[in-house]
Amino acid sequence: MRTPPALAAAALAATLTVGVSSPAQATVVDDVVATVMAQVNGLFSQIKLPSFAGLSSQAGSSTATGYRATRPDLEAVRGTVMTELNAYRVSHGRAPVAFNVRQANDAQGWADHLNAQGGTRIWHSGTDTFENIALTAGPDAHAPVRQWQASPTHNAVMLDPGLRVGGVGVAQNALGQYIVVLRGYF
């Protein structure tokens, strides 16, 4: 598994090398990637997850930024899905999806709703945004993107050039399966 900084480097390099036609340009791109990655690695080393102790009675509460946090382990799943989605898009010549708090909160609300309905069946919400939903076979953070890649309709959503901003919601049912919702719009 590639780390988020490594995936970011691959996405950045793929984005910057489009149209590079000379060794001099390639050197400039390499220098830019190295500089940015040093900054990204520095940022990742500073990330500290907030304490979620005692928040069970406040599930779904908003943080100061308006972002609905989930359990720390589910936050990691959210990050993995967004990272893998963007790496997949970049590998197909598409721009990465920019994180959007509103879309992430809406996606989280729908994942929580599906879980509250039993958590073993999924259906689309009828929203007017891009939406992919996955129910994993077990607690596998990499399964949603793989499932969507295997479905022509879901794959088309992931690779739609109009998908510019979005967010992911994740719930975990009593069987340990993840319910993952991707929401986005242009």
BAMAR-67702 format. One record per residue (C-alpha): z, x, y; residue in three letters. Coordinates in steps of 0.1 Angstrom, whole numbers, padded with zeros to 4 digits, always signed. Last residue first. Layout:
BEGIN
ZXYALA;...
***
This chain:
BEGIN
-0107-0189+0200PHE;-0080-0205+0178TYR;-0055-0196+0151GLY;-0032-0208+0124ARG;-0024-0190+0091LEU;+0001-0208+0069VAL;+0019-0191+0040VAL;+0040-0209+0014ILE;+0056-0182-0006TYR;+0068-0187-0042GLN;+0104-0180-0051GLY;+0107-0211-0073LEU;+0131-0227-0047ALA;+0103-0224-0021ASN;+0098-0196+0004GLN;+0085-0203+0039ALA;+0060-0183+0059VAL;+0042-0189+0092GLY;+0014-0168+0105VAL;-0001-0165+0140GLY;-0033-0166+0158GLY;-0057-0153+0185VAL;-0094-0145+0184ARG;-0110-0165+0156LEU;-0145-0171+0170GLY;-0160-0143+0148PRO;-0151-0163+0117ASP;-0141-0138+0091LEU;-0107-0153+0081MET;-0121-0189+0083VAL;-0152-0179+0062ALA;-0128-0165+0036ASN;-0110-0198+0035HIS;-0142-0217+0028THR;-0156-0191+0003PRO;-0123-0189-0016SER;-0116-0155-0032ALA;-0108-0139+0001GLN;-0083-0166+0009TRP;-0064-0158-0024GLN;-0065-0121-0016ARG;-0052-0128+0019VAL;-0024-0149+0005PRO;-0014-0126-0024ALA;-0004-0095-0005HIS;+0032-0108+0003ALA;+0038-0114-0034ASP;+0070-0135-0041PRO;+0055-0156-0069GLY;+0023-0175-0077ALA;+0015-0178-0040THR;+0009-0210-0022LEU;-0017-0204+0005ALA;-0027-0222+0037ILE;-0056-0214+0061ASN;-0060-0231+0095GLU;-0083-0226+0124PHE;-0072-0251+0151THR;-0078-0288+0155ASP;-0047-0296+0133THR;-0051-0319+0104GLY;-0020-0305+0087SER;-0037-0291+0056HIS;-0022-0296+0022TRP;+0002-0277+0000ILE;+0021-0287-0031ARG;+0051-0269-0046THR;+0074-0267-0016GLY;+0092-0300-0022GLY;+0084-0318+0011GLN;+0109-0295+0029ALA;+0086-0265+0019ASN;+0056-0282+0034LEU;+0075-0288+0066HIS;+0087-0252+0068ASP;+0052-0239+0064ALA;+0040-0264+0091TRP;+0067-0253+0115GLY;+0060-0217+0108GLN;+0023-0222+0116ALA;+0032-0239+0149ASP;+0056-0211+0158ASN;+0030-0185+0149ALA;+0003-0204+0169GLN;+0026-0206+0199ARG;+0036-0170+0197VAL;+0001-0156+0195ASN;-0008-0124+0177PHE;-0043-0110+0185ALA;-0067-0114+0156VAL;-0086-0082+0150PRO;-0123-0080+0160ALA;-0148-0084+0133ARG;-0170-0057+0117GLY;-0162-0066+0081HIS;-0136-0038+0076SER;-0121-0050+0110VAL;-0116-0085+0096ARG;-0099-0072+0064TYR;-0076-0049+0083ALA;-0068-0078+0106ASN;-0059-0101+0078LEU;-0040-0074+0060GLU;-0018-0067+0091THR;-0013-0104+0098MET;-0003-0111+0061VAL;+0020-0080+0060THR;+0037-0090+0093GLY;+0044-0125+0081ARG;+0057-0111+0048VAL;+0080-0087+0067ALA;+0093-0117+0088GLU;+0100-0134+0054LEU;+0124-0106+0044ASP;+0141-0108+0078PRO;+0147-0146+0075ARG;+0126-0165+0100THR;+0122-0160+0137ALA;+0107-0187+0160ARG;+0092-0168+0190TYR;+0101-0184+0223GLY;+0107-0150+0239THR;+0144-0155+0243ALA;+0145-0165+0206THR;+0139-0201+0194SER;+0159-0219+0168SER;+0141-0228+0136GLY;+0172-0225+0115ALA;+0203-0226+0136GLN;+0228-0234+0109SER;+0214-0206+0089SER;+0217-0182+0119LEU;+0250-0167+0107GLY;+0236-0133+0100ALA;+0200-0130+0113PHE;+0206-0095+0128SER;+0176-0084+0148PRO;+0151-0061+0132LEU;+0150-0027+0148LYS;+0117-0012+0157ILE;+0120+0022+0172GLN;+0102+0041+0144SER;+0073+0016+0147PHE;+0069+0024+0184LEU;+0068+0061+0178GLY;+0042+0057+0151ASN;+0021+0035+0174VAL;+0024+0062+0202GLN;+0013+0090+0179ALA;-0014+0066+0166MET;-0027+0061+0201VAL;-0030+0099+0207THR;-0046+0106+0173ALA;-0071+0077+0176VAL;-0081+0088+0211VAL;-0086+0124+0199ASP;-0107+0113+0170ASP;-0128+0091+0193VAL;-0134+0120+0216VAL;-0144+0142+0187THR;-0168+0115+0174ALA;-0184+0113+0209GLN;-0190+0151+0208ALA;-0204+0148+0172PRO;-0229+0123+0184SER;-0239+0087+0178SER;-0207+0066+0181VAL;-0219+0030+0184GLY;-0189+0015+0165VAL;-0165+0044+0160THR;-0139+0029+0183LEU;-0133-0003+0163THR;-0133+0014+0129ALA;-0109+0041+0142ALA;-0086+0014+0157LEU;-0085-0006+0125ALA;-0080+0024+0103ALA;-0052+0037+0126ALA;-0035+0002+0126ALA;-0037+0001+0088LEU;-0020+0035+0087ALA;+0007+0024+0113PRO;+0013-0008+0092PRO;+0017+0012+0060THR;-0010+0013+0034ARG;+0000+0000+0000MET;
***
